[in-house]
Amino acid sequence: MKRVWWLLFFLIWPVLALVISVLAPTWNWGFPGNGRADSPLGEDIDHLFYVILILVTIVFIGTQVGLLYVLYSASGRKADRPAWYTHGNHRLEAIWTIIPGAILLFLAFYQMRVWANFRIESAFPEAARQHVVAEVTARQFEWRIRYPAPGKKLEKTPRLDDMYDVNIIHVPAGTPVTIQLRTQDVQHSFFLPSLRIKQDALPGHVIPVWFEVSQPGEYPLVCAELCGWGHYKMAGKVIAHAPEDYEALLQRKHIEQMDDGYREE
């Protein structure tokens, strides 16, 4: 009876872990954004997570089955049976070294296209490279946004007719766009959880980051790098508009900003 209880004890925990993992999405314990990415690139990144999850689950089940088999077979042996002493098995050691190595190589090559598409500027979609919507400057403890005037391209040096905002980035929905990310002081991290976009902002560097928002709406922007005492309040948002609304918004913001400039003069 004692043998059975121990087997049940070690069986219940892996079974419980699997059940919770299966039910987790129904409890909103999945990825941000109700478990589904709000961008095409984010969907590719989620796919990589699921591939790794499947591999880890297979290994987890295999190790638990092996553990239960050892417990069952060893606990049923007679006490007077002599122990078997060994210094190891080179064949088994080679197998459990080669198999994990092969899995890691598979993952390394399998993810190259997605990460190249995300990280290497020459692999960005052509539409994203042609559509640089804003410069985002991180600073303690806010995001400063600089837009080019309607119909103009973003220049490295600010122009008199550039437009500015704080903690709000306006982009068109359904269109690949690029921002130029920089920091004014310490290291920060530009993180859009619902879009699965995350890029560190490094002092002295201007880093292009592209993304595409699938649907109009508001998406949280946070800093994912501990950047000082006010790190917790360094929050903003990306607002995606229908393309025609986006163009109208830029025109309206430009007129308002120009009027404010004239009034100050």
Sequence and secondary structure as in RCSB ss.txt:
>XXXX:A:sequence
MKRVWWLLFFLIWPVLALVISVLAPTWNWGFPGNGRADSPLGEDIDHLFYVILILVTIVFIGTQVGLLYVLYSAS
GRKADRPAWYTHGNHRLEAIWTIIPGAILLFLAFYQMRVWANFRIESAFPEAARQHVVAEVTARQFEWRIRYPAP
GKKLEKTPRLDDMYDVNIIHVPAGTPVTIQLRTQDVQHSFFLPSLRIKQDALPGHVIPVWFEVSQPGEYPLVCAE
LCGWGHYKMAGKVIAHAPEDYEALLQRKHIEQMDDGYREE
>XXXX:A:secstr
 HHHHHHHHHHHHHHHHHHHHHHGGGGT SSTTTTS SSHHHHHHHHHHHHHHHHHHHHHHHHHHHHHHHHHHHH
TS TTS     S  HHHHHHHHHHHHHHHHHHHHHTHHHHHHHH GGGS HHHHH EEEEEEEETTEEEEEE  T
TS   SS  TT EEEESEEEEETTS EEEEEEESSS EEEEEGGGTEEEEE TT  EEEEE  SSSEEEEEEE S
  STTGGG EEEEEEE HHHHHHHHHHHHHHHHHHHHHH 
